[in-house]
Amino acid sequence: METNSNANGSNEEQNSFSPIHGPMNPMVSPLLTDLYQFTMAYAYWKAGKHLDRAVFDLYFRKNPFGGEYTIFGGLEECIRFIANFKFKEEEISFLRSTLPSTCEDGFFDYLRGIDCSDVEVYAICEGSVVFPKIPLLRVEGPVAAVQLLETPFVNLVNYASLVATNAARHRFVAGKSKLLLEFGLRRAQGPDGGMSASKYCYMGGFDATSNVAAGKLFGIPLRGTHSHAFVTSFMGPDEIVDKALRSSDGSVTCEDFVSLVQTWLSKLQELLVSSFNRIISMQAFQWSNSLRGIFGETNQSELAAFTSYALAFPNNFLALVDTYDVVRSGLPNFCAVALALSDLGYKAVGIRLDSGDLAYLSIEARKFFCAIEKEFNVTGFGKTAITASNDLNEETLDALNKQGHEVDAFGIGTYLVTCYSQAALGCVFKLVVINNQPRIKLSEDGSKVSIPCKKRCYRLYGRDGYPLVDIMTGENEPPPKVAERILCRHPFNESKRAYVVPQHVEELLNCYWRGNSDKAREALPPLKKIRDRCIEQIDQMRPDHMRRLNPTPYKVSVSTKLYDLIHFLWLNEAPVGELQ
């Protein structure tokens, strides 16, 4: 993320409004909220309660995608929003025209003065592995002002965390050795969806994006080659006007690179025709039966397209080989161009498969590359990269792993950026304290009961280095200590409890916006560091929590004192029925 250098400076600098740039999308303004936030703000103001000190928790109730973990994203955008929170005069005028005419002028004067300088934001580090019920953000401040932050905060966290989690799940299934490329811009929900997806997919473990704007704004590596349109736009080699290509070291110039390519194609055809029986009899060259017929007539318009692209990008030649026929045309045409480039000191990057049986085709391509390396003594040709695309998703990656494949990189779009298997994370923003009094929200659905009071949150690690449990305590309770036993209780089920002796204790909530307090404020790290944290956090988790199928639920608990408070308030606030 491009940030002003002053954003990581002193506390004074960090809480002024100019050093921290605004949100990525200029649509994120104080008006990007639900109407009822303003009607409530007016009612608070009218009742003289608008300055009452309140604490809200932002959290989610259930992990997405049938998994047992979530990646927290969107914090930086929340801080950027709050750092620049200020109503413009035209926004005040619009609200005046929208709200009922009975709203008094003093309320709009009050809105003009709101700048969130009396708000504090505590949060888990962005990129962390997080779990249900644990506050991702704790927001403290005047109740009316904090209420106005609810909808934009939930909006900024919800999709960011959902798509980052989706990306992390794809990375987990693909494995660390594979290159993951986000190709979702054209399928994303609008420009903002595309930009956000590129940012948070990178945070979740993807290596690069095709989104040029995201590359510029966030510093994400860019990847891309050509489409089928480029291949089909050529009719034949006669269309190539400038045929010259200088060698990679500049020492010589090949005046007719097109002819060099044709020469290599002929060599490959002659090799197969004259030596096929000898080649397949040698164990080192186990060409499959499907490759027996590849050196008939290849598509010459495709060959012209590949040649032209190589002339334009000799150091970055990666060809889409499935426009006509992968085995009979795409592969031999690519290899002819790649071998011609090799003669001039260049190394072709690889191929992309965008249709067909990706497991089978990648294996056949790898056999082909290895055989050419051996026969023509072209060092490293057998390791030519194979990229696969074509509506890939988590299930496809899992199936490819089970089938066996030779794909080095995956380009993933639609299912990744749209979070096709789950529409939303379901973040909520609940009042837990008003004027130092803990508050609880009840429901007939036990999962929707809120956990009251201002809390501190900790992650307790076991002797093997894995996290064991997250625990919430009251703000003034002593923190868990290393090597000291603590009772961890399920918030709502009295029979679920366990003693834990932590070997390491990590406090989860840190101050990211300090308001008028003198508390130290955490700096906003660059996107690359957030990505590194995400990858590190996933590596720290026990594998059974992270597996794709039937993962073990991670335990989220409360202290005994907080458990007692929850159930005291529950009984105190719930109406008592009367039977007659």
Secondary structure, DSSP 4 states (H G I P E B T S, - for coil): ----GGGGS-HHHHHSSSSS---SSTT-STTSS-HHHHHHHHHHHHTT-TT-EEEEEEEESS-STT-S-EE---HHHHHHHHHT----HHHHHHHHHHS-TTS-HHHHHHHHH--STT-EEEEPPTT-EE-TTS-SEEEEEEHHHHHHHHHHHHHHHHHHHHHHHHHHHHHHHH-TTSEEEE--GGGSSHHHHHHHHHHHHHHTT--EES-HHHHHHH---B-----HHHHHT---GGG-----EE-TTSS-EES-HHHHHHHHHHHHHHHHHHHHHHHHHSTT----GGGTTTTS---HHHHHHHHHHHHH-TTS-EEE--SS-IIIIIHHHHHHHHHHHHHTT----EEEE-SS-HHHHHHHHHHHHHHHHHHHT-TTGGG-EEEE-SS--HHHHHHHHHH-----EEEE-HHHHTTTT-S---EEEEEEEETTEE-----SSGGG----S-EEEEEEE-TTSSEEEEEEEETTSPPP-TT--EEEE-SS-TT-EEEE--SEEEE--EEEE-TTS---------HHHHHHHHHHHHHHS-HHHH-SSSPPPPEEEE-HHHHHHHHHHHHHHSPPP---
